[in-house]
Amino acid sequence: MDRRDSARIEERNNLKLALATFALQLDAFEMRVGGGPSRAGIKREGSALPADLRHEVQEENRGARR
């Protein structure tokens, strides 16, 4: 295998790792924003959303439960 091939393989592996890391971070963000269960089932006091958007999401959630 020449140097160029090994560099491409290494770059591909780095991109796979970056994509997997991003997917995990996105899942964690969606859990926080979507009001899903947090670690150990403890609700967080704060929110990742500004107050006006948080209110909008809460209203949508109330409407979905009805």
DRENDRENRO-818057 format. One record per atom (N, C-alpha, C): residue number from 1; residue in three letters; chain; x, y, z. Coordinates in steps of 0.05 Angstrom, whole numbers, padded with zeros to 5 digits, m for minus. Each point is the difference from the previous one (the first is absolute). Layout:
N
seq	type	mol	c1	c2	c3
NUM	ALA	A	X	Y	Z
...
***
This chain:
66
seq	type	mol	c1	c2	c3
1	MET	A	00017	m00024	00000
1	MET	A	m00017	00024	00000
1	MET	A	00018	00025	00000
2	ASP	A	m00006	00019	m00017
2	ASP	A	00017	00024	00000
2	ASP	A	m00010	00020	00020
3	ARG	A	00015	00021	00003
3	ARG	A	m00005	00021	00020
3	ARG	A	m00027	00014	m00005
4	ARG	A	m00007	00004	m00026
4	ARG	A	m00025	00013	m00006
4	ARG	A	m00024	m00016	00009
5	ASP	A	00001	m00026	m00005
5	ASP	A	m00022	m00018	00009
5	ASP	A	m00003	00001	00030
6	SER	A	00022	m00002	00015
6	SER	A	m00002	m00001	00029
6	SER	A	m00010	00027	00011
7	ALA	A	00007	00022	m00014
7	ALA	A	m00010	00026	00009
7	ALA	A	m00030	00002	m00005
8	ARG	A	m00010	m00011	m00022
8	ARG	A	m00029	00000	m00006
8	ARG	A	m00015	m00017	00020
9	ILE	A	00011	m00023	00007
9	ILE	A	m00013	m00017	00020
9	ILE	A	m00001	00013	00027
10	GLU	A	00022	00013	00008
10	GLU	A	00001	00014	00025
10	GLU	A	m00021	00023	00001
11	GLU	A	m00001	00015	m00022
11	GLU	A	m00020	00022	m00002
11	GLU	A	m00028	m00010	00001
12	ARG	A	m00005	m00022	m00014
12	ARG	A	m00027	m00012	00000
12	ARG	A	m00008	m00009	00028
13	ASN	A	00019	m00012	00015
13	ASN	A	m00005	m00008	00027
13	ASN	A	m00005	00024	00018
14	ASN	A	00015	00021	m00004
14	ASN	A	m00005	00025	00015
14	ASN	A	m00028	00011	m00005
15	LEU	A	m00008	00000	m00025
15	LEU	A	m00026	00010	m00007
15	LEU	A	m00023	m00018	00012
16	LYS	A	00004	m00026	00000
16	LYS	A	m00019	m00018	00013
16	LYS	A	m00003	00006	00029
17	LEU	A	00023	00004	00014
17	LEU	A	m00001	00006	00028
17	LEU	A	m00014	00027	00005
18	ALA	A	00007	00020	m00016
18	ALA	A	m00013	00026	00003
18	ALA	A	m00030	m00001	m00004
19	LEU	A	m00009	m00016	m00020
19	LEU	A	m00028	m00003	m00005
19	LEU	A	m00014	m00014	00022
20	ALA	A	00012	m00021	00011
20	ALA	A	m00012	m00015	00022
20	ALA	A	m00002	00018	00025
21	THR	A	00021	00016	00005
21	THR	A	00000	00018	00023
21	THR	A	m00023	00021	m00004
22	PHE	A	m00002	00011	m00024
22	PHE	A	m00021	00020	m00005
22	PHE	A	m00028	m00013	00004
23	ALA	A	m00004	m00024	m00009
23	ALA	A	m00026	m00013	00004
23	ALA	A	m00007	m00004	00029
24	LEU	A	00020	m00007	00017
24	LEU	A	m00005	m00003	00028
24	LEU	A	m00006	00027	00013
25	GLN	A	00014	00021	m00008
25	GLN	A	m00005	00027	00011
25	GLN	A	m00028	00010	m00008
26	LEU	A	m00007	m00006	m00025
26	LEU	A	m00027	00008	m00010
26	LEU	A	m00022	m00014	00016
27	ASP	A	00004	m00026	00005
27	ASP	A	m00020	m00015	00015
27	ASP	A	m00003	00012	00028
28	ALA	A	00023	00006	00013
28	ALA	A	m00001	00012	00027
28	ALA	A	m00014	00027	00000
29	PHE	A	00005	00016	m00021
29	PHE	A	m00012	00026	m00002
29	PHE	A	m00030	m00003	m00003
30	GLU	A	m00008	m00018	m00018
30	GLU	A	m00029	m00004	m00005
30	GLU	A	m00014	m00011	00026
31	MET	A	00013	m00016	00015
31	MET	A	m00012	m00009	00025
31	MET	A	m00004	00023	00019
32	ARG	A	00020	00019	00002
32	ARG	A	m00003	00023	00018
32	ARG	A	m00022	00018	m00010
33	VAL	A	00000	00006	m00026
33	VAL	A	m00020	00019	m00011
33	VAL	A	m00028	m00012	m00001
34	GLY	A	m00001	m00025	m00006
34	GLY	A	m00026	m00013	m00004
34	GLY	A	m00013	m00008	00027
35	GLY	A	00014	00004	00022
35	GLY	A	m00012	m00007	00025
35	GLY	A	00000	m00030	00006
36	GLY	A	00017	m00015	m00014
36	GLY	A	00002	m00028	00005
36	GLY	A	00013	m00006	00026
37	PRO	A	00001	m00025	00008
37	PRO	A	00012	m00007	00026
37	PRO	A	00030	00007	00000
38	SER	A	00008	00012	00023
38	SER	A	00029	00006	00003
38	SER	A	00013	m00024	00013
39	ARG	A	00026	00002	00004
39	ARG	A	00014	m00022	00014
39	ARG	A	m00011	m00005	00027
40	ALA	A	m00002	m00024	00008
40	ALA	A	m00010	m00009	00026
40	ALA	A	m00029	00009	00005
41	GLY	A	m00014	00008	m00021
41	GLY	A	m00028	00007	00003
41	GLY	A	m00006	00026	00015
42	ILE	A	00021	00017	00003
42	ILE	A	m00003	00025	00015
42	ILE	A	m00006	00022	m00019
43	LYS	A	m00021	00015	00004
43	LYS	A	m00006	00023	m00017
43	LYS	A	00019	00023	00006
44	ARG	A	00009	00013	m00021
44	ARG	A	00018	00023	00003
44	ARG	A	m00016	00025	00005
45	GLU	A	00011	00017	00016
45	GLU	A	m00014	00026	00006
45	GLU	A	00002	00019	m00023
46	GLY	A	00023	00002	m00013
46	GLY	A	00004	00018	m00021
46	GLY	A	m00009	m00011	m00027
47	SER	A	00002	00017	m00020
47	SER	A	m00007	m00009	m00027
47	SER	A	00020	00012	m00019
48	ALA	A	00005	m00015	m00022
48	ALA	A	00018	00010	m00021
48	ALA	A	m00013	00021	m00017
49	LEU	A	m00026	00004	00002
49	LEU	A	m00015	00018	m00016
49	LEU	A	m00004	00027	00014
50	PRO	A	m00001	00022	m00016
50	PRO	A	m00008	00025	00011
50	PRO	A	m00029	m00001	00010
51	ALA	A	m00007	00017	00018
51	ALA	A	m00026	m00001	00013
51	ALA	A	m00024	00001	m00020
52	ASP	A	00002	00017	m00020
52	ASP	A	m00023	00001	m00019
52	ASP	A	m00003	m00026	m00016
53	LEU	A	00022	m00012	m00008
53	LEU	A	m00002	m00026	m00014
53	LEU	A	m00008	m00022	00019
54	ARG	A	00009	00001	00024
54	ARG	A	m00007	m00021	00020
54	ARG	A	m00030	00000	00004
55	HIS	A	m00012	00024	00002
55	HIS	A	m00029	00003	00003
55	HIS	A	m00014	m00012	m00024
56	GLU	A	00010	00005	m00024
56	GLU	A	m00013	m00010	m00024
56	GLU	A	00001	m00031	00000
57	VAL	A	00023	m00012	00008
57	VAL	A	00003	m00028	00000
57	VAL	A	m00019	m00012	00021
58	GLN	A	m00002	00013	00023
58	GLN	A	m00018	m00010	00021
58	GLN	A	m00029	00000	m00009
59	GLU	A	m00008	00021	m00015
59	GLU	A	m00027	00001	m00010
59	GLU	A	m00005	m00022	m00020
60	GLU	A	00020	m00005	m00017
60	GLU	A	m00003	m00022	m00020
60	GLU	A	m00003	m00027	00014
61	ASN	A	00016	m00004	00021
61	ASN	A	m00001	m00025	00016
61	ASN	A	m00027	m00003	00013
62	ARG	A	m00011	00021	00011
62	ARG	A	m00026	m00001	00013
62	ARG	A	m00021	m00008	m00021
63	GLY	A	00001	00012	m00024
63	GLY	A	m00019	m00006	m00021
63	GLY	A	00002	m00029	m00009
64	ALA	A	00024	m00011	00000
64	ALA	A	00004	m00028	m00009
64	ALA	A	m00011	m00019	00020
65	ARG	A	m00001	00007	00026
65	ARG	A	m00009	m00018	00021
65	ARG	A	m00031	m00001	00001
66	ARG	A	m00013	00019	m00011
66	ARG	A	m00029	00002	00002
66	ARG	A	m00013	m00020	m00019
***
